[in-house]
């Protein structure tokens, strides 16, 4: 029995015991993210259950495999439900898609290990008896016993869909009423400032920049700039705000932690009081903390997860569907390339991708 809530120690013990008994597996099947209903232990939530038994279970398993120097080649098949979208269907559990982080990055850091993903749709549960899983079981077994590959696939009925990448022309452009109020998280990052400048130039947008720390009062700006290098973090923020205002922009800095609902509620209220209803949100907050898989700790992972995962969930609560004209989430090409050292960053951006898909067809 492995208790996932206890963290890595259970995975270390499992792999060590298998090696000691001479039962080294050439293949591993991971089924914890196949769920019917939403069950979780007391004091937790289904979201955290899926993180614990999804992303973290695969990260800890990979760390244990590397620590024990498990013989390779070795193939892992990760089976999920409700983690992928085929042809606009509902995507109920965006956090399950975060297993794409381990799936992309583990093979980069553990040569000889391959990982495939398979999303399945469980048949409806009848009022009496059990659902007939025989046909699905045969399909899953075929997947588990097939030649190892890095496919991301989905089973729907009798059909198998495989994820691919192809060139896609950008269609259309966004529009915004002149002088509309736009809220930008990660407001002083390169993306946030670039977008703010563009929105001011094109639409005369009035901007609320969300930042962890507020700027000092305006009367001290000149003195601060005179006494500090332009590369100083606070000096850069002051200069950036002055540059936006020089374009004619109306900009307010609202201090808030994007992961704190009350902080964000207060910051949004400040912006609304000054600029009126928020018409659009640019969610550009993000943290990158490259590091080897073997050295990653849950605390370091959570720092990366915080803005993109928890921050998005806060925005979801603040701005339910229809509350905004549009929302923009900034993901990353790392979800395609899977760079070594970014198991958590890839996972966080895969959440953004899945969350956006889950909102397909909404009013916003």
Sine and cosine of phi, psi and omega as CSV:
sin_phi,cos_phi,sin_psi,cos_psi,sin_omega,cos_omega
0.00,0.00,0.75,-0.66,0.02,-1.00
-0.90,-0.43,0.82,-0.57,0.00,-1.00
-0.99,-0.14,0.98,-0.22,-0.10,-1.00
-0.89,0.46,-0.44,0.90,-0.02,-1.00
-0.93,0.37,-0.23,0.97,-0.02,-1.00
-1.00,0.04,0.00,1.00,0.09,-1.00
0.99,0.13,-0.50,-0.86,-0.20,-0.98
-0.94,0.35,-0.46,0.89,-0.16,-0.99
-0.84,0.55,-0.60,0.80,0.00,-1.00
-0.91,0.41,-0.58,0.81,0.01,-1.00
-0.95,0.32,-0.65,0.76,0.07,-1.00
-0.86,0.51,-0.71,0.70,-0.01,-1.00
-0.90,0.43,-0.65,0.76,-0.01,-1.00
-0.88,0.47,-0.80,0.60,-0.04,-1.00
-0.91,0.42,-0.66,0.75,0.03,-1.00
-0.87,0.50,-0.67,0.74,-0.02,-1.00
-0.92,0.39,-0.65,0.76,0.02,-1.00
-0.88,0.47,-0.68,0.73,0.00,-1.00
-0.91,0.43,-0.69,0.72,-0.03,-1.00
-0.88,0.47,-0.53,0.85,-0.02,-1.00
-1.00,0.02,-0.06,1.00,-0.02,-1.00
0.97,0.25,0.44,0.90,-0.01,-1.00
-0.93,-0.37,0.78,0.63,-0.02,-1.00
-0.94,0.35,0.85,-0.53,-0.08,-1.00
-1.00,0.09,0.74,-0.68,0.13,-0.99
-0.99,0.15,-0.29,0.96,0.02,-1.00
-0.66,-0.75,0.54,-0.84,0.05,-1.00
-0.76,-0.65,0.76,-0.65,0.08,-1.00
-0.94,-0.35,0.78,-0.63,-0.06,-1.00
-0.91,-0.41,0.92,-0.40,-0.09,-1.00
-0.90,-0.43,0.10,0.99,-0.13,-0.99
-0.90,0.45,-0.35,0.94,-0.01,-1.00
-0.99,-0.12,0.24,0.97,0.21,-0.98
-1.00,-0.05,0.93,-0.37,-0.12,-0.99
-0.74,-0.68,0.51,-0.86,0.19,-0.98
-0.81,-0.59,0.89,-0.46,-0.12,-0.99
0.99,0.14,0.02,-1.00,-0.07,-1.00
-0.86,-0.52,1.00,-0.05,0.00,-1.00
-0.94,-0.35,0.64,-0.77,0.03,-1.00
-0.35,-0.94,0.33,-0.94,-0.06,-1.00
-0.97,0.25,0.37,-0.93,-0.02,-1.00
-0.84,0.55,0.66,-0.75,0.00,-1.00
1.00,0.10,-0.06,1.00,0.01,-1.00
-0.94,-0.33,-0.35,-0.94,0.07,-1.00
-0.49,-0.87,0.25,-0.97,0.00,-1.00
-0.92,0.39,-0.56,0.83,0.08,-1.00
-0.85,0.53,-0.78,0.62,-0.04,-1.00
-0.94,0.34,-0.52,0.85,0.09,-1.00
-0.87,0.49,-0.68,0.73,-0.01,-1.00
-0.94,0.35,-0.56,0.83,0.08,-1.00
-0.93,0.37,-0.70,0.72,-0.05,-1.00
-0.90,0.43,-0.69,0.72,-0.06,-1.00
-0.99,-0.14,0.08,1.00,0.07,-1.00
-0.92,-0.40,-1.00,-0.08,-0.05,-1.00
-0.80,0.60,-0.82,0.58,-0.11,-0.99
-0.91,0.40,-0.59,0.81,0.00,-1.00
-0.90,0.44,-0.62,0.78,0.01,-1.00
-0.96,0.29,-0.61,0.80,0.04,-1.00
-0.90,0.43,-0.73,0.68,0.00,-1.00
-0.91,0.42,-0.61,0.80,0.02,-1.00
-0.89,0.45,-0.69,0.72,0.02,-1.00
-0.90,0.43,-0.64,0.76,0.03,-1.00
-0.90,0.44,-0.65,0.76,0.01,-1.00
-0.92,0.39,-0.64,0.77,0.03,-1.00
-0.89,0.46,-0.68,0.73,0.00,-1.00
-0.93,0.36,-0.65,0.76,-0.01,-1.00
-0.88,0.47,-0.62,0.78,-0.03,-1.00
-1.00,0.05,-0.09,1.00,-0.05,-1.00
0.80,0.60,0.80,0.60,-0.03,-1.00
-0.85,0.52,0.72,-0.70,-0.01,-1.00
-0.84,0.54,0.55,-0.84,0.01,-1.00
-0.75,-0.66,0.38,-0.92,0.28,0.96
-0.97,0.25,0.47,-0.88,-0.01,-1.00
-0.58,-0.81,0.70,-0.71,-0.02,-1.00
-0.87,-0.48,0.71,-0.71,0.06,-1.00
-0.91,-0.41,0.71,-0.70,0.12,-0.99
-0.90,-0.43,0.87,-0.50,0.00,-1.00
-0.97,-0.25,0.89,-0.46,-0.05,-1.00
-0.96,-0.28,0.75,-0.67,-0.03,-1.00
-0.76,-0.65,0.21,-0.98,0.21,-0.98
-0.69,-0.73,0.64,-0.77,0.02,-1.00
0.95,0.32,0.37,0.93,-0.04,-1.00
-0.93,-0.37,-0.13,0.99,-0.05,-1.00
-0.71,-0.70,0.39,-0.92,-0.02,-1.00
-0.87,-0.50,0.77,-0.63,0.08,-1.00
-0.88,-0.47,0.87,-0.49,0.09,-1.00
0.81,0.59,0.75,0.66,0.14,-0.99
0.97,0.25,0.15,0.99,0.04,-1.00
-0.93,0.38,0.25,-0.97,0.04,-1.00
-0.87,0.50,0.53,-0.85,0.09,-1.00
-0.81,-0.59,1.00,-0.01,-0.21,-0.98
-0.97,0.24,-0.42,0.91,-0.13,-0.99
-0.77,-0.64,0.99,0.16,-0.05,-1.00
-0.86,0.51,-0.54,0.84,-0.04,-1.00
-0.91,0.40,-0.40,0.92,0.05,-1.00
-0.91,0.41,-0.48,0.88,0.00,-1.00
-0.91,0.41,-0.21,0.98,-0.02,-1.00
-0.93,0.37,-0.22,0.98,0.10,-1.00
-0.91,0.41,-0.21,0.98,0.08,-1.00
-0.89,0.45,-0.45,0.90,0.06,-1.00
-0.87,0.50,-0.86,0.52,0.09,-1.00
-0.86,0.51,-0.63,0.78,-0.04,-1.00
-0.89,0.46,-0.62,0.79,0.00,-1.00
-0.98,0.21,-0.63,0.78,-0.23,-0.97
-1.00,-0.08,-0.54,0.84,-0.01,-1.00
-0.81,0.59,-0.73,0.69,0.02,-1.00
-0.89,0.45,-0.43,0.90,0.04,-1.00
-0.94,0.34,-0.55,0.84,-0.11,-0.99
-0.98,-0.22,-0.29,0.96,0.04,-1.00
-0.84,-0.54,1.00,0.08,0.00,-1.00
-0.82,0.57,0.66,-0.76,-0.01,-1.00
1.00,-0.08,-0.13,0.99,0.05,-1.00
-0.97,-0.24,0.77,-0.64,0.13,-0.99
-0.88,-0.47,0.50,-0.87,-0.04,-1.00
-0.71,-0.70,0.75,-0.66,0.13,-0.99
-0.85,-0.53,0.42,-0.91,0.03,-1.00
-0.85,-0.52,0.60,-0.80,0.00,-1.00
-0.66,-0.75,0.89,-0.46,0.06,-1.00
-0.99,-0.17,0.74,-0.67,-0.04,-1.00
-0.85,-0.53,0.35,-0.94,0.09,-1.00
-0.91,-0.41,0.91,-0.41,0.00,-1.00
-0.94,0.34,0.65,-0.76,0.05,-1.00
-0.91,0.42,0.45,-0.89,-0.01,-1.00
-0.85,0.52,0.59,-0.81,0.03,-1.00
-0.99,0.14,0.85,-0.53,0.01,-1.00
-0.94,0.33,0.31,-0.95,0.00,-1.00
-0.89,0.45,-0.56,0.83,0.03,-1.00
-0.82,-0.57,0.57,-0.82,0.02,-1.00
0.97,0.23,-0.31,-0.95,-0.05,-1.00
-0.90,-0.43,0.41,-0.91,0.06,-1.00
-0.92,0.39,0.53,-0.85,0.02,-1.00
-0.99,0.12,0.95,-0.32,-0.05,-1.00
-0.97,-0.23,0.10,0.99,-0.14,-0.99
-0.88,0.48,-0.76,0.65,-0.04,-1.00
-0.90,0.44,-0.67,0.74,0.01,-1.00
-0.91,0.42,-0.65,0.76,-0.01,-1.00
-0.87,0.49,-0.65,0.76,0.02,-1.00
-0.89,0.46,-0.69,0.72,0.01,-1.00
-0.89,0.47,-0.68,0.73,-0.02,-1.00
-0.92,0.39,-0.65,0.76,0.04,-1.00
-0.88,0.48,-0.65,0.76,0.06,-1.00
-0.86,0.51,-0.64,0.77,0.01,-1.00
-0.91,0.41,-0.70,0.71,-0.06,-1.00
-0.91,0.41,-0.52,0.85,-0.10,-0.99
-0.98,-0.17,0.01,1.00,-0.01,-1.00
-0.97,0.24,0.18,-0.98,0.03,-1.00
-0.86,0.51,0.69,-0.73,-0.03,-1.00
-0.84,0.54,0.67,-0.74,0.04,-1.00
-0.47,-0.88,0.11,-0.99,0.03,-1.00
-0.96,-0.27,0.48,0.88,-0.05,-1.00
-0.91,0.41,0.53,-0.85,0.24,-0.97
-0.92,-0.40,0.93,-0.38,-0.16,-0.99
-0.77,-0.64,0.27,-0.96,0.05,-1.00
-0.65,-0.76,0.70,-0.71,0.08,-1.00
-0.98,-0.20,0.81,-0.58,0.04,-1.00
-0.70,-0.71,0.95,-0.30,-0.09,-1.00
0.91,0.42,-0.78,-0.63,0.02,-1.00
-1.00,-0.06,0.14,0.99,-0.09,-1.00
-0.95,-0.33,0.50,-0.87,0.03,-1.00
-0.86,-0.50,0.83,-0.55,0.01,-1.00
-0.95,-0.33,0.69,-0.73,0.02,-1.00
-0.89,-0.45,0.73,-0.68,0.00,-1.00
-0.95,0.32,0.68,-0.74,0.06,-1.00
-0.66,-0.75,0.05,-1.00,0.01,-1.00
-0.80,-0.59,0.73,-0.68,0.07,-1.00
-0.57,-0.82,0.36,-0.93,0.02,-1.00
-0.91,0.42,0.63,-0.77,-0.03,-1.00
-0.68,-0.73,0.84,-0.54,0.02,-1.00
-0.95,0.31,0.67,-0.75,0.09,-1.00
-0.96,0.28,0.74,-0.67,-0.06,-1.00
-0.90,-0.44,0.76,-0.65,0.11,-0.99
0.96,0.27,-0.13,-0.99,-0.04,-1.00
-0.46,-0.89,0.44,-0.90,0.04,-1.00
-0.99,0.17,0.39,-0.92,0.02,-1.00
-0.75,-0.66,0.39,-0.92,-0.08,-1.00
-0.47,-0.89,0.73,-0.68,0.06,-1.00
-0.87,0.50,0.58,-0.81,-0.02,-1.00
-0.88,0.47,0.73,-0.68,0.01,-1.00
0.99,0.17,0.19,0.98,-0.02,-1.00
-0.92,0.40,0.45,-0.89,0.00,-1.00
-1.00,0.01,0.83,-0.56,0.01,-1.00
-0.84,-0.54,0.75,-0.66,0.05,-1.00
-0.98,-0.22,0.77,-0.64,-0.05,-1.00
-0.84,-0.55,0.87,-0.50,0.12,-0.99
-1.00,0.03,0.42,-0.91,-0.12,-0.99
0.89,0.46,0.61,0.79,-0.22,-0.98
-0.88,0.48,-0.46,0.89,-0.02,-1.00
-0.98,-0.19,0.16,0.99,0.14,-0.99
-0.98,0.20,0.19,-0.98,-0.03,-1.00
-0.87,0.49,-0.67,0.74,0.01,-1.00
-0.91,0.41,-0.75,0.66,-0.05,-1.00
-0.85,0.53,-0.72,0.69,-0.03,-1.00
-0.93,0.37,-0.64,0.77,0.02,-1.00
-0.89,0.46,-0.69,0.72,0.01,-1.00
-0.92,0.38,-0.66,0.75,0.03,-1.00
-0.85,0.53,-0.71,0.71,0.00,-1.00
-0.88,0.47,-0.69,0.72,0.00,-1.00
-0.90,0.43,-0.66,0.75,-0.01,-1.00
-0.93,0.38,-0.57,0.82,0.06,-1.00
-0.93,0.38,-0.71,0.71,-0.01,-1.00
-0.89,0.45,-0.69,0.72,-0.14,-0.99
-1.00,0.07,-0.58,0.81,-0.16,-0.99
-0.81,-0.59,0.04,1.00,-0.08,-1.00
0.85,0.52,0.53,0.85,-0.09,-1.00
-0.88,0.47,0.56,-0.83,0.12,-0.99
-0.98,-0.18,0.80,-0.61,-0.28,-0.96
-0.91,-0.41,0.76,-0.65,0.26,-0.96
-0.97,-0.26,0.91,-0.42,0.04,-1.00
-1.00,-0.08,0.85,-0.52,0.07,-1.00
-1.00,0.03,0.82,-0.58,0.01,-1.00
-0.65,-0.76,0.46,-0.89,-0.02,-1.00
-0.89,0.45,-0.59,0.81,-0.03,-1.00
-0.82,-0.57,0.59,-0.81,0.03,-1.00
-0.98,0.21,0.30,-0.95,0.12,-0.99
-0.99,0.12,0.42,-0.91,0.09,-1.00
-0.92,0.39,0.19,-0.98,0.02,-1.00
-0.88,0.47,0.53,-0.85,-0.09,-1.00
-0.83,0.55,-0.62,0.79,-0.05,-1.00
-0.85,0.52,-0.37,0.93,-0.03,-1.00
-0.99,-0.10,-0.05,1.00,-0.07,-1.00
-0.87,0.50,-0.76,0.65,-0.07,-1.00
-0.86,0.52,-0.70,0.71,0.01,-1.00
-0.90,0.43,-0.63,0.78,0.00,-1.00
-0.92,0.40,-0.70,0.72,0.00,-1.00
-0.90,0.43,-0.58,0.81,0.00,-1.00
-0.93,0.38,-0.48,0.88,-0.08,-1.00
-0.98,-0.20,0.06,1.00,-0.05,-1.00
-0.71,-0.71,0.47,-0.88,0.05,-1.00
-0.92,0.40,0.59,-0.81,0.03,-1.00
-0.85,0.53,-0.34,0.94,0.02,-1.00
-0.99,0.14,-0.15,0.99,0.06,-1.00
-0.85,0.53,0.71,-0.70,-0.08,-1.00
-0.81,0.59,-0.71,0.70,0.00,-1.00
-0.94,0.35,-0.63,0.77,0.04,-1.00
-0.87,0.48,-0.66,0.76,0.03,-1.00
-0.87,0.49,-0.62,0.79,0.00,-1.00
-0.93,0.36,-0.67,0.74,0.03,-1.00
-0.89,0.46,-0.72,0.69,0.00,-1.00
-0.89,0.45,-0.61,0.79,0.01,-1.00
-0.90,0.43,-0.69,0.73,0.01,-1.00
-0.91,0.42,-0.65,0.76,0.04,-1.00
-0.88,0.47,-0.61,0.79,0.02,-1.00
-0.91,0.42,-0.66,0.75,0.04,-1.00
-0.91,0.42,-0.65,0.76,0.00,-1.00
-0.94,0.35,-0.52,0.85,0.04,-1.00
-0.91,0.42,-0.39,0.92,0.06,-1.00
-0.98,0.18,-0.06,1.00,-0.06,-1.00
1.00,-0.10,0.14,0.99,-0.05,-1.00
-0.98,0.22,0.56,-0.83,0.15,-0.99
-0.98,-0.18,0.91,-0.41,-0.13,-0.99
-0.75,-0.66,0.71,-0.70,0.08,-1.00
-0.83,-0.56,0.70,-0.71,0.08,-1.00
-0.99,-0.11,0.83,-0.56,0.00,-1.00
-0.90,-0.44,0.91,-0.41,-0.01,-1.00
-0.96,0.29,0.78,-0.63,0.01,-1.00
-0.19,-0.98,0.50,-0.87,0.21,-0.98
-1.00,-0.01,0.88,-0.48,-0.10,-1.00
-0.88,0.48,-0.30,0.95,0.00,-1.00
-1.00,0.00,-0.08,1.00,-0.05,-1.00
-0.97,-0.25,0.91,-0.41,-0.09,-1.00
-0.86,0.50,-0.70,0.71,-0.04,-1.00
-0.93,0.37,-0.65,0.76,0.10,-1.00
-0.83,0.56,-0.76,0.65,-0.07,-1.00
-0.94,0.35,-0.56,0.83,0.06,-1.00
-0.90,0.44,-0.68,0.74,0.01,-1.00
-0.92,0.38,-0.68,0.73,0.00,-1.00
-0.90,0.44,-0.67,0.75,0.03,-1.00
-0.89,0.46,-0.67,0.74,0.01,-1.00
-0.88,0.48,-0.62,0.78,0.05,-1.00
-0.88,0.47,-0.70,0.72,0.00,-1.00
-0.91,0.41,-0.67,0.75,-0.01,-1.00
-0.90,0.43,-0.63,0.77,0.01,-1.00
-0.88,0.48,-0.52,0.85,-0.04,-1.00
-1.00,-0.06,-0.65,0.76,-0.15,-0.99
-0.90,-0.44,-0.05,1.00,-0.03,-1.00
1.00,0.00,-0.17,-0.98,-0.10,-1.00
-0.85,0.53,0.66,-0.75,0.08,-1.00
-0.96,0.28,0.83,-0.56,0.00,-1.00
-0.99,-0.12,-0.43,0.90,-0.04,-1.00
-0.49,-0.87,0.47,-0.88,0.06,-1.00
-0.82,-0.57,0.75,-0.66,0.14,-0.99
-0.95,-0.32,0.92,-0.38,-0.01,-1.00
-0.99,-0.16,1.00,-0.06,-0.08,-1.00
-0.92,-0.39,0.13,0.99,0.01,-1.00
-0.94,0.33,0.63,-0.77,0.02,-1.00
-0.16,-0.99,0.42,-0.91,0.03,-1.00
-0.75,-0.66,0.74,-0.67,0.12,-0.99
-0.91,-0.41,0.77,-0.64,0.01,-1.00
-0.63,-0.77,0.98,0.22,-0.04,-1.00
-0.88,0.47,0.66,-0.75,0.04,-1.00
-0.12,-0.99,0.47,-0.88,-0.02,-1.00
-0.86,0.51,0.61,-0.79,0.04,-1.00
-0.78,0.62,-0.68,0.74,-0.07,-1.00
-0.89,0.46,-0.44,0.90,-0.08,-1.00
-0.98,-0.19,-0.04,1.00,-0.02,-1.00
-0.93,0.38,0.71,-0.70,0.09,-1.00
-0.91,-0.41,0.39,-0.92,0.04,-1.00
-0.83,0.56,-0.59,0.80,0.00,-1.00
-0.89,0.45,-0.67,0.74,0.02,-1.00
-0.92,0.38,-0.64,0.77,0.02,-1.00
-0.88,0.47,-0.69,0.72,-0.04,-1.00
-0.89,0.45,-0.52,0.86,0.07,-1.00
-0.88,0.47,-0.61,0.80,0.02,-1.00
-0.97,0.23,-0.62,0.78,0.01,-1.00
-0.92,0.40,-0.54,0.84,-0.22,-0.97
-0.77,0.64,-0.87,0.49,-0.10,-0.99
-0.94,0.35,-0.65,0.76,-0.12,-0.99
-0.99,0.16,-0.62,0.78,0.03,-1.00
-1.00,0.07,-0.92,0.40,-0.09,-1.00
-0.93,0.36,-0.58,0.81,0.06,-1.00
-0.89,0.45,-0.65,0.76,0.03,-1.00
-0.90,0.43,-0.61,0.79,0.02,-1.00
-0.93,0.38,-0.56,0.83,0.09,-1.00
-0.91,0.42,-0.72,0.69,0.02,-1.00
-0.88,0.47,-0.58,0.81,0.04,-1.00
-0.88,0.48,-0.62,0.79,0.03,-1.00
-0.96,0.28,-0.61,0.79,-0.02,-1.00
-0.96,0.29,-0.57,0.82,-0.10,-1.00
-0.78,-0.62,0.96,0.26,0.03,-1.00
-0.89,0.46,0.26,-0.97,-0.08,-1.00
-0.79,0.61,0.78,-0.62,-0.01,-1.00
0.99,-0.14,-0.23,0.97,0.01,-1.00
-0.97,0.26,-0.37,0.93,-0.02,-1.00
-0.82,-0.57,0.38,-0.93,0.18,-0.98
-0.96,0.29,-0.72,0.70,0.05,-1.00
-0.43,-0.90,0.38,-0.93,0.05,-1.00
-0.73,-0.68,0.68,-0.73,0.01,-1.00
-0.88,-0.48,0.80,-0.59,0.05,-1.00
-0.94,-0.35,0.76,-0.65,-0.02,-1.00
-0.99,-0.11,0.96,-0.29,0.05,-1.00
-1.00,-0.04,-0.48,-0.88,-0.12,-0.99
-0.43,-0.90,0.53,-0.85,0.10,-1.00
-0.92,0.40,-0.20,0.98,0.04,-1.00
-0.88,0.47,-0.36,0.93,0.03,-1.00
-0.94,0.35,-0.29,0.96,0.07,-1.00
-0.99,-0.17,-0.67,0.74,-0.09,-1.00
-1.00,0.07,-0.43,0.90,0.03,-1.00
0.82,0.57,0.86,0.52,-0.07,-1.00
-0.91,0.42,0.56,-0.83,0.12,-0.99
-0.86,0.51,0.59,-0.81,0.02,-1.00
1.00,0.02,-0.05,1.00,-0.10,-0.99
-0.83,-0.56,0.62,0.79,-0.02,-1.00
-0.85,0.52,-0.62,0.79,-0.01,-1.00
-0.98,0.18,-0.61,0.79,-0.02,-1.00
-0.93,0.38,-0.67,0.75,0.06,-1.00
-0.88,0.48,-0.70,0.72,-0.01,-1.00
-0.88,0.47,-0.69,0.72,-0.02,-1.00
-0.89,0.46,-0.64,0.76,0.01,-1.00
-0.96,0.27,-0.49,0.87,0.11,-0.99
-0.91,0.41,-0.54,0.84,0.09,-1.00
-0.88,0.48,-0.70,0.71,0.01,-1.00
-0.86,0.52,-0.70,0.72,0.02,-1.00
-0.86,0.51,-0.73,0.68,-0.04,-1.00
-0.93,0.37,-0.63,0.78,0.02,-1.00
-0.88,0.47,-0.69,0.72,0.02,-1.00
-0.87,0.49,-0.67,0.74,0.04,-1.00
-0.89,0.46,-0.60,0.80,-0.02,-1.00
-0.92,0.40,-0.35,0.94,0.01,-1.00
-0.99,-0.10,0.09,1.00,-0.01,-1.00
-0.84,0.55,0.71,-0.70,0.04,-1.00
1.00,0.09,0.06,1.00,0.02,-1.00
-0.98,0.20,0.00,-1.00,0.00,-1.00
-0.97,0.22,-0.51,0.86,0.04,-1.00
-0.99,0.13,0.00,0.00,0.00,0.00
